[in-house]
Amino acid sequence: MAQFYITIAGDSALNVEFKQEISPEISGLVHSCARMLEEHPIEGVIECIPTICSLMVCYNPQIISYEALCACLQTRLKDITGTAQETRRIVEIPVCYGGEFGPDIDFVAEHAQLSVPDVIRIHAGVDYLIDMLGFMPGFAYLGGLDKRLHTPRLQSPRTCIEAGSVGIGGAQTGIYPLPSPGGWRLIGKSPVCLYDPFRDHPILYAAGDYLRFIPISEEDFHCIQAQVQAHTYTCNVVVEHTSAGDDEECAERGAGVEHDAGADGNSDAERGADNMCDAPASILHGTNTHSTSANTSKEREVSTWE
């Protein structure tokens, strides 16, 4: 049984808190709680907000009291486990690494005693679980950064970081959805609009989803940027079935688009074969969601150009 305790978070919210650590196990517990309360709602609960190691539960105190909600949660969550989801929703984010888009990538490489292509390969080789959204609309705190890439933050934060910038701060990596001050080491940038308040779904992803960074060239960056500005670009979304023995692949609503071009001329995603700028209009304009079978998350192979 998972250990947790409940704390007050104002007059209409409380926190279900687990062990104070950043880990897949704790994140799994948080998201299991959120799924359970979504699938079996409690009358009076308005919203559940996952964080890195706790779940905020917002409620209407005119419908359910703090004491009654605590008692209900203690009963429902007493046997909670961090059971893995049967499916994983992976949002693919194209990123141009290095150069003007990643001014700190050389520092990250030197700190890790790696080459820049190796930094790109390692960073783009993992699907990152979104532990929580916070700090600003759409800022995803990602778990799973390879320990080799853990890098201290800047001693003096930048006053403005451009939207789409990908950075590393200590043991975490993330992507800035809006212009913002920040002290993370910048290693690349995505041309994708991560947050748009005028979209039906303003944020492209949610806590519990995964982000997959796809290395692209500077030429591809500007090509995708033009498509984003013309409102003709759609991110590729992959739904992976994690159940063992499921080998069937199917395309639900369109073929997936993957990239083979290197970021800053140095790396490419081995899985891709087509340049995004040459992809058929039916792919670029459609809802790029497809499903595939997979085991649990593993480091993906990303080759580099010499």
LINWOGI-V431046 format. One record per backbone hydrogen bond with DSSP energy under -1.0 kcal/mol. NH is the residue of the N-H (numbers start at 0). CO is the residue of the C=O. If there is no record, write none. Layout:
nh:NH co:CO
nh:NH co:CO
This chain:
nh:4 co:16
nh:6 co:14
nh:8 co:12
nh:13 co:56
nh:14 co:6
nh:15 co:54
nh:16 co:4
nh:17 co:52
nh:20 co:18
nh:26 co:22
nh:27 co:23
nh:28 co:24
nh:29 co:25
nh:30 co:26
nh:31 co:27
nh:32 co:28
nh:33 co:29
nh:34 co:30
nh:35 co:31
nh:36 co:32
nh:37 co:33
nh:38 co:34
nh:39 co:35
nh:44 co:41
nh:45 co:57
nh:46 co:57
nh:48 co:55
nh:50 co:53
nh:54 co:15
nh:55 co:48
nh:56 co:13
nh:57 co:46
nh:58 co:11
nh:59 co:43
nh:62 co:59
nh:63 co:59
nh:68 co:64
nh:69 co:65
nh:70 co:66
nh:71 co:67
nh:72 co:68
nh:73 co:69
nh:74 co:70
nh:75 co:71
nh:76 co:72
nh:79 co:76
nh:82 co:80
nh:87 co:239
nh:89 co:237
nh:90 co:209
nh:91 co:235
nh:92 co:211
nh:94 co:213
nh:95 co:188
nh:97 co:186
nh:100 co:97
nh:103 co:185
nh:104 co:101
nh:107 co:103
nh:108 co:104
nh:109 co:105
nh:110 co:106
nh:111 co:107
nh:113 co:108
nh:118 co:114
nh:119 co:115
nh:120 co:116
nh:121 co:117
nh:122 co:118
nh:123 co:119
nh:127 co:210
nh:129 co:208
nh:130 co:128
nh:130 co:140
nh:131 co:140
nh:133 co:138
nh:135 co:133
nh:138 co:135
nh:140 co:131
nh:141 co:172
nh:142 co:128
nh:148 co:145
nh:149 co:146
nh:150 co:169
nh:153 co:182
nh:157 co:181
nh:160 co:179
nh:163 co:175
nh:164 co:161
nh:165 co:187
nh:166 co:173
nh:167 co:184
nh:168 co:171
nh:169 co:150
nh:171 co:168
nh:173 co:166
nh:175 co:164
nh:179 co:160
nh:181 co:157
nh:184 co:167
nh:186 co:165
nh:187 co:165
nh:188 co:95
nh:189 co:163
nh:195 co:201
nh:198 co:195
nh:203 co:193
nh:207 co:129
nh:208 co:205
nh:209 co:88
nh:210 co:127
nh:211 co:90
nh:213 co:92
nh:215 co:94
nh:220 co:216
nh:221 co:217
nh:222 co:218
nh:223 co:219
nh:224 co:220
nh:225 co:221
nh:226 co:222
nh:227 co:223
nh:228 co:224
nh:229 co:225
nh:230 co:227
nh:231 co:226
nh:236 co:287
nh:237 co:89
nh:238 co:289
nh:239 co:87
nh:240 co:291
nh:241 co:85
nh:245 co:242
nh:246 co:244
nh:249 co:290
nh:252 co:288
nh:265 co:262
nh:267 co:302
nh:271 co:268
nh:277 co:274
nh:278 co:275
nh:282 co:279
nh:283 co:279
nh:284 co:280
nh:288 co:286
nh:289 co:236
nh:290 co:249
nh:291 co:238
nh:293 co:240
nh:299 co:124
nh:304 co:265
